[in-house]
């Protein structure tokens, strides 16, 4: 193996710095733990049922959409949703 040329050395250094910057930015701007959301269980009242899609209001003030819902407006159910998400599922008793 011969010595590296001037251009090849600086290309490897540039690629290394770019990779390191990408790792640092990805952990600071978009931390991995943001992908893992905490599940929240809550008793809610169904506000409406529109062709099997129910809407319920929760304590985080984000209306939750529940697909395949067989409950009517006014029914109280327990739902599970990810923190900060707008969809939920009904937890069967």
N, C-alpha and C positions, 0 to 999 in steps of 0.2 A: 504494500500500500504506500503510495506516495503522499506527499504533503498536500493539504487542501489548498486550493487556489483562493485568492483574495475574495473573489465574488462568492464562492461556495461557503466560506466561513461566515460572511455577513448575511448570507441567505439563511443559514441555519440559526444564527443569532436572532434574526428578525422573526423567523417562524417560532422560535422558542419564546420570545417576548410576546408575540401575538397570542400564542396558546396560553401563557401565564395570565395575560390581561383578560382573555376570555373566561378563564376559570374564576378569576377574582370578580369580574363584573357579574358573572352568572350567580355567584354566591351572595353578593351584596344586593343586587337588584332583584333577583328572583330566587330567593332561598328555597331549597328543596322541601323544607317542612311546610311551605305554603301549599304544596300539592296534597298534603294529608290533612283533611278537614275533620274536625271533631263532629261526631254524630250527636244531634240534639233530639231528645224525645219530649213531646209536649202534647197536652190535651188541648184541642182546639174545637171551635164550632165551624161547621161547614157554612160558608156564606152563599155559595151558589153551586149548582151542578149543571153544566152545559154539555149535553151529549156525552156523559161519562168523564168529563174533566171538571173536577171540583176545585174551588178556590177557598183557601182558609187564611185568616190573618194570624200572625204569630207575634211573639214578644219582641223579635228583632225588627218588626215593622216592615218585613219584606213579604208580600203576599205569596203564598205557596200554591203552586199548581200541582194537582194530584190526578194522575191519569188512571183510567180504569176504575173510577170511583162509582160505587153503587149507592152511596148515601145521599140523602136529600138535604136541602138547605135547613139549617137549624139543628141538625144532628151533631152530637159531640163525639169525637173520635180521638185516638192517640196517633200522632204521626211521628215519623222520623225524617230528619233532613240534615244536610250538611250545613255547617255554620256559614252563613252568608249566601247560600244558594236559594234559588227561587223555585225549586221543585222538591217534592216530598213524596213519601209513600205512607200508606196507612198501615199501622202495626196491628196485626190481627191478635185479638185476645186469646 
